[in-house]
Amino acid sequence: MPAVTFKNVNFKYRVQSQATLHDVSFAFDYGEKIIIAGPSGSGKTTIGHLINGLIPQSFPGNLDGQILVNDQDVSKLDIFNLSFAVATVLQDTDAQFVGMTVAEDVSFLLENENIDHQTLLKKTNHWLTELNLQSVKNHHPQELSGGQKQRVSMAGVLSSDSKILLFDEPLANLDPAAGRAAIQLISQLQKKLNLTVIIIEHRLEEALKIQADKLVIVSRGKIIANDTPDRVLQSGVVSQVGLREPLYLTALKKAGFDLSLEKHLTDLSSLNQELVSKKISNWLNTQISVKKPNPGQPILSIKNLFFSYPKQSVFKDFNLDFYAGQITAIVGKNGSGKSTFSNLVTGFLKQDSGQIFFDGQSLDSLSVKERADKI
């Protein structure tokens, strides 16, 4: 008996003229780790909503075919009972929080089940410890980092003892380091609790670190690949549908590496390291460096910037210049100050001291609207 089965499923949202899913069929076994991937609008999130019952109960439409979860027809289950079979962690974790503190949020489902108080405390403390949340149990969930928020959501749904865990784009709001930690945690929980884990994601390189049993590729509402990740990557279908394949595979192709001869493309360390190094080096030596012209005067300048939130200092004597015609990437982990920087430049936040210049003129006296005319 599979954990989840789709039999010739077709679905069209009520507000749309065209169907989103066309004759979708698959079976996921208990204890498997599955990644469902596809470009935006492919139907992968719709599949997730059909598994956890949000369709058709929250998103109505025309549904044909049969969907079974734990060998029960989903059409005959209400969303409340289905939530005990399939625990869902949403992409927007803030939308999932209901408690004023982390501990309250984790215990919310248990309170709704009218669990006796001692058992509730015991189970809540168990999941707080299991997901390394004891140190923040009295914090507001909204105060936490992206990775911590995700762990709070996981603790809340795991308290239901569901054996099927569904993640809707768990890496979307996480930096690469936090993403790796999240995938590692999901993998550990899957092994320890023998969970069936379904991950809906388009950031394949990070998601594949979970060592999935199946990689399902969705395109235009149809399943076009459903196999082991190695075989799907080897087929080349990932890039054909507009998804970004793992960047190391793209680099190897550029260097002339024949990937059709390799059986374990999800594990870079399994490749012939000496041959990989030689081909990459030869390719790099053939690349022509482009000389960049003198950038001239900066169009946007940040001088001696200081900014702090009530309990956190973000910028201390920060200086940075941007030049016309250049593309600059600002990167950093969650909480490093990227969004704060953009809010300071656009005027939604006011710096404690320092100045921001546009084309040599200070922006300090300009409103948000006036800045928006320039930036």
N, C-alpha and C positions, 0 to 999 in steps of 0.2 A: 504494500500500500504506500504510494508516494505521499509526501507531505503536502504538496501542492500540484494540482493537475488542471491544465487548460485543454478543453476539447473543442476545436473549431470555433473559437471565440471571435465574434465581431462586435464592435461597439462604435456608436455614433453619439456624441454629446448632443443634448437637446438644442443647444444654441448654435450648432454647426450644421452646414449643409452636406459635408462630406464625412464619411466614417473615418475614425482614427485608427482602429485596429481591423485587420482583415484576416480571418481564418487562422487565428493564432492557436497553436497547439504545442504543449511541452509537459514534462513531468519532472518535478524536483524531489529527490529522495531525502529521507530524514538524515540529518548529520552532514549534509552537503553544504559547501560554500559556493554560492552562485553570484556572478556579476552580470547584471543586465546593463548593456551599454548601447548608446545610439546618439546621434546628433539631436539638437534641440528640435522638438516637434515630431520626433520619430514615433512616439507612443510608449516610451519606456516608463514614464511616470504614470500613464494611464494603466499599464499592467500592474504597477504597484498598488494603485487605488482600487483595482479590481480584487487584488489579493486580500487587502485589509478591510474591504467593504465600504470605503468612502464612495466608490461607485457601486451601485446607483444611489446609495442612501443620501450622500451629500452632493454628488454631481450627477444629476439625472440624465438619462439618455436611453437609446435603444440598444438592448443587449441580447445577442443570440449566442448559442453554444452553452457549454457547461463548465463551471469552475468548482473544483472540489478542494477543500482544505481539511486535512485530517479525515479524508474520505466522506466529508459532509458537504452537501450542496450549499454553496454560499448564498444562493437566492432564498434559502429557507432559514437563514440565520440573521438575527438583527445585529447591528453594528456593535452593541454592547457585548454580546456573547462572543462575537468574532474577535473582539479585542483581546480576549483571554487566550485565543488560539494563535493570533498573530500580533506580536508587539512591534509597534512602529516608532522609529526615531525620525522626526521630521528634519528637513533641511534647515528650516528656520526654527532653531531650538527655542528662541524667545516666545514663539507662538504656542509652545507646548507647556510652558511653565504656568502653574496655578497657585503655588505656595509662596508665602512671603519670605521664607528661608529655604535653603537647600534641603534641610531635614523635613520640613513640612511638605515640600514638593515630592520627595521620595516616598513619603508615607501616605500621599493623597489617595492612591488607589486602594491601599489597605483600609483606610478610614471608610471609603465608600463601600467596601465589602463588610463593614461592621466587625472587623477583626478585634478580638479582645486586646486591651491596652498593652499587656505584657508581651504578647506575641507580636503586636505591631512594633513596639520598641525594639524587640529582638531582631525582627526581619529588616527594619529600617537601618539599624546599626550594622547588620551584616552586609547590606549593599553599599552603605557608606564606606565601610572598610574595604570591601571587595574592589570598589572603583576609586579608592584613594581620595575620598572626599571628607574624611573626618575633620580635617583642619579647616574646612570652609563650610561646615554644616550649618553654622548660624549666619552665614552671609546671604544677602539677597542674590538670587540666581543671575539677575541682570548685571551684577557687579563682576562676574567671573569672566575669565578669558574664554575664547571660542572652544578650546579643547575641554576646559572644565565644564562649560555649559553642556557639551555633548555627553559627558560622563554623567551629569545629573539626569539628563533625559533618559539615558540608558538605565540608570539605577531605578528610575521611576517605573519604567515599563517592565524591567526584569522582575520586579516584585510580584508581578502577576503569574510568575512561573511558566510563562509561555515558552514553548519549544521552537517556535519559528520567530526569528528576529529580522525585521525588514528595515533597511536604511535607505532613506531617500536623499541621495547625493550628500553623504556624510562629510565629504572633503571640500565642499563648495566654499565654505567660509573659514577654512583653516589654512594656515601657512604650511609649507612642506614638512617642517619638523613636527608640528602638531598633527598633521595628517598621517605621518608615519607612526606616531605614537598611538593615534586612534585605531589604525589598521592593526597594529600589534595587539592592542587591548582587545579588539573584537575577535582576533584569532585566538587569543588565550582563553577568552570566555567560551568561544565555540568548542574548543577542545575540552575544557573543564566541565561544561554543562551539556555537551553533546547536542548543541543547538543546530538548527537549520538556519543558515545566515544567507539572506538575499540582499545584495548591495546594488542599488540603482545609481550609476555613476558614469561620468564621461571622462574623468581624469584617470585614464587606464593605468598609466605607469605606476602611480601610487597605489591604486586599488589592487593591482595584480600581486602586490607584496603579501596579500593574505593567502597566497597559494590556493587559489580557487579550484574547485573541481570542474566547474563549467563556466564558460564565457558565452553569453547569449548576446548576439548583435541584432538590434532592431533598426529597421529603416523603412520609413513611409508606412508604418503600421504593420509590417510583416517581419517574421523571424527569418533572417537570411543566414544566420550561423548559430549553431548550438552544439558546442563540442568542448574539448579540453582547451584551455587558453593557448597552449603551444600550437595545436593544430589550427586554431582560428588565426593566430598571428602569422603562421606560416602561409596561410591562404592568401594573405594580402587584403582581405575584405575590410579590415579596420579602416585603412586609409581610403579605400574606394567609396565608403559611405560618408566620408568627411570627418571622421574622428581622427584625433591625433594619436598615432601609435607611440609606444615608448620611444623617447628621443634617441636612446642608444641604438635602436634598430634603424632609425633614419640615418644616423651617422655611419653605421656599418654599410648600409646600402650605398650611400654617397662614396664610400671608400672602396666600393667594388666587392664587398663581401657577399658570397652566395649563401643567403639565408635558407634556401631550400634544402641545403645539406645538413642543417642543424635541427635537432629534435627538441631542444629545451630552450626556447627563445625567451621564456619568462625568467630564466636564471642566467644572468650575464656571466657569472663566474664559471659556468659549465662550458663556455666557448674556449677555443684555443687562444689563450692569452697572448702567446708570442706572435701568432699570425694576426690577431686583432691589432696589436700594438704596431706591427710593421705596416699594415695596410692604412691605419689611421695616420701614422707619421708620413707615409708617402703621399697621402691625399692632402694633408696640411701643407706639405712642401710645394704643392702645385697651386695653392691658392695665392692670388695676387692681392697684396695689401693696397688699400685705397688711401691716398693722402687727403686729409681733410683740410679745407681752407681755414684761414684764420677766422675765428668766430666773431671778432670785433667786440663791440660793447654789449654787455648783458641786457636782455630785455626785461628780465625779472631778477631782482636781487634781494636776498634776505640778509640783514646785517645785525649781528649781535643780539639774536632773538632769545628771549627768555619767556617760558610759559609753564605754568603749573596748574593742575586741578587741585581741589581742596586737600586731597590726601596723596597726591602724586605729582612729582616734578617730571616734565616731559622734555623740554628743551632748555639747555644751558649754553649761552653764548654760541648760538647756532648760526652758521654762515653758509650760504649757498647761492650760486649764480646759474641762471638759465639763459641760453642764447637763441636768437631767432633762427629758425630753420633746422634746429636740432630736435631729436627725439630723446627724451630722458626717462628712464625707468626708475621709479622710487620703490624699493623693495625693503621688506623687514618683516619680522615675525608679528603675530597678533599682539597688539598692545604696545608696539614700538613707537608709534606716533605718526604713522602715515596719514590716517584720516584726520588727525588733529592738525597736521601740517596743511592739508587742503582747506580745512575750515578756517585756519588763520589767514591763509592767502585770500580766500574769498570773502572774509569778513564776518563769518558766522561766529567766530571766536575772536577775542581781542587779546593780543600779547601783553604780558606783564611789562616788558620793556623791549627795546630794539625797534628796528624799522624794516618795512617792506617797500621796495621801490619798483615801479613799473615804468620802463623807458626813462629812467632817471628821476621820476617824480614820485613822491611819497604817497602811499595808498591810505595812510592813517585817517585822513579826514573824509574819505569816500565811503558812502553807504554800500550795502551789499548789492543793490541794484546798479549803482555806478561802477562798482568793480566788475559786475557781470558784463558790462558793455566792453570791457577790456580783456577779461579772462573767462 
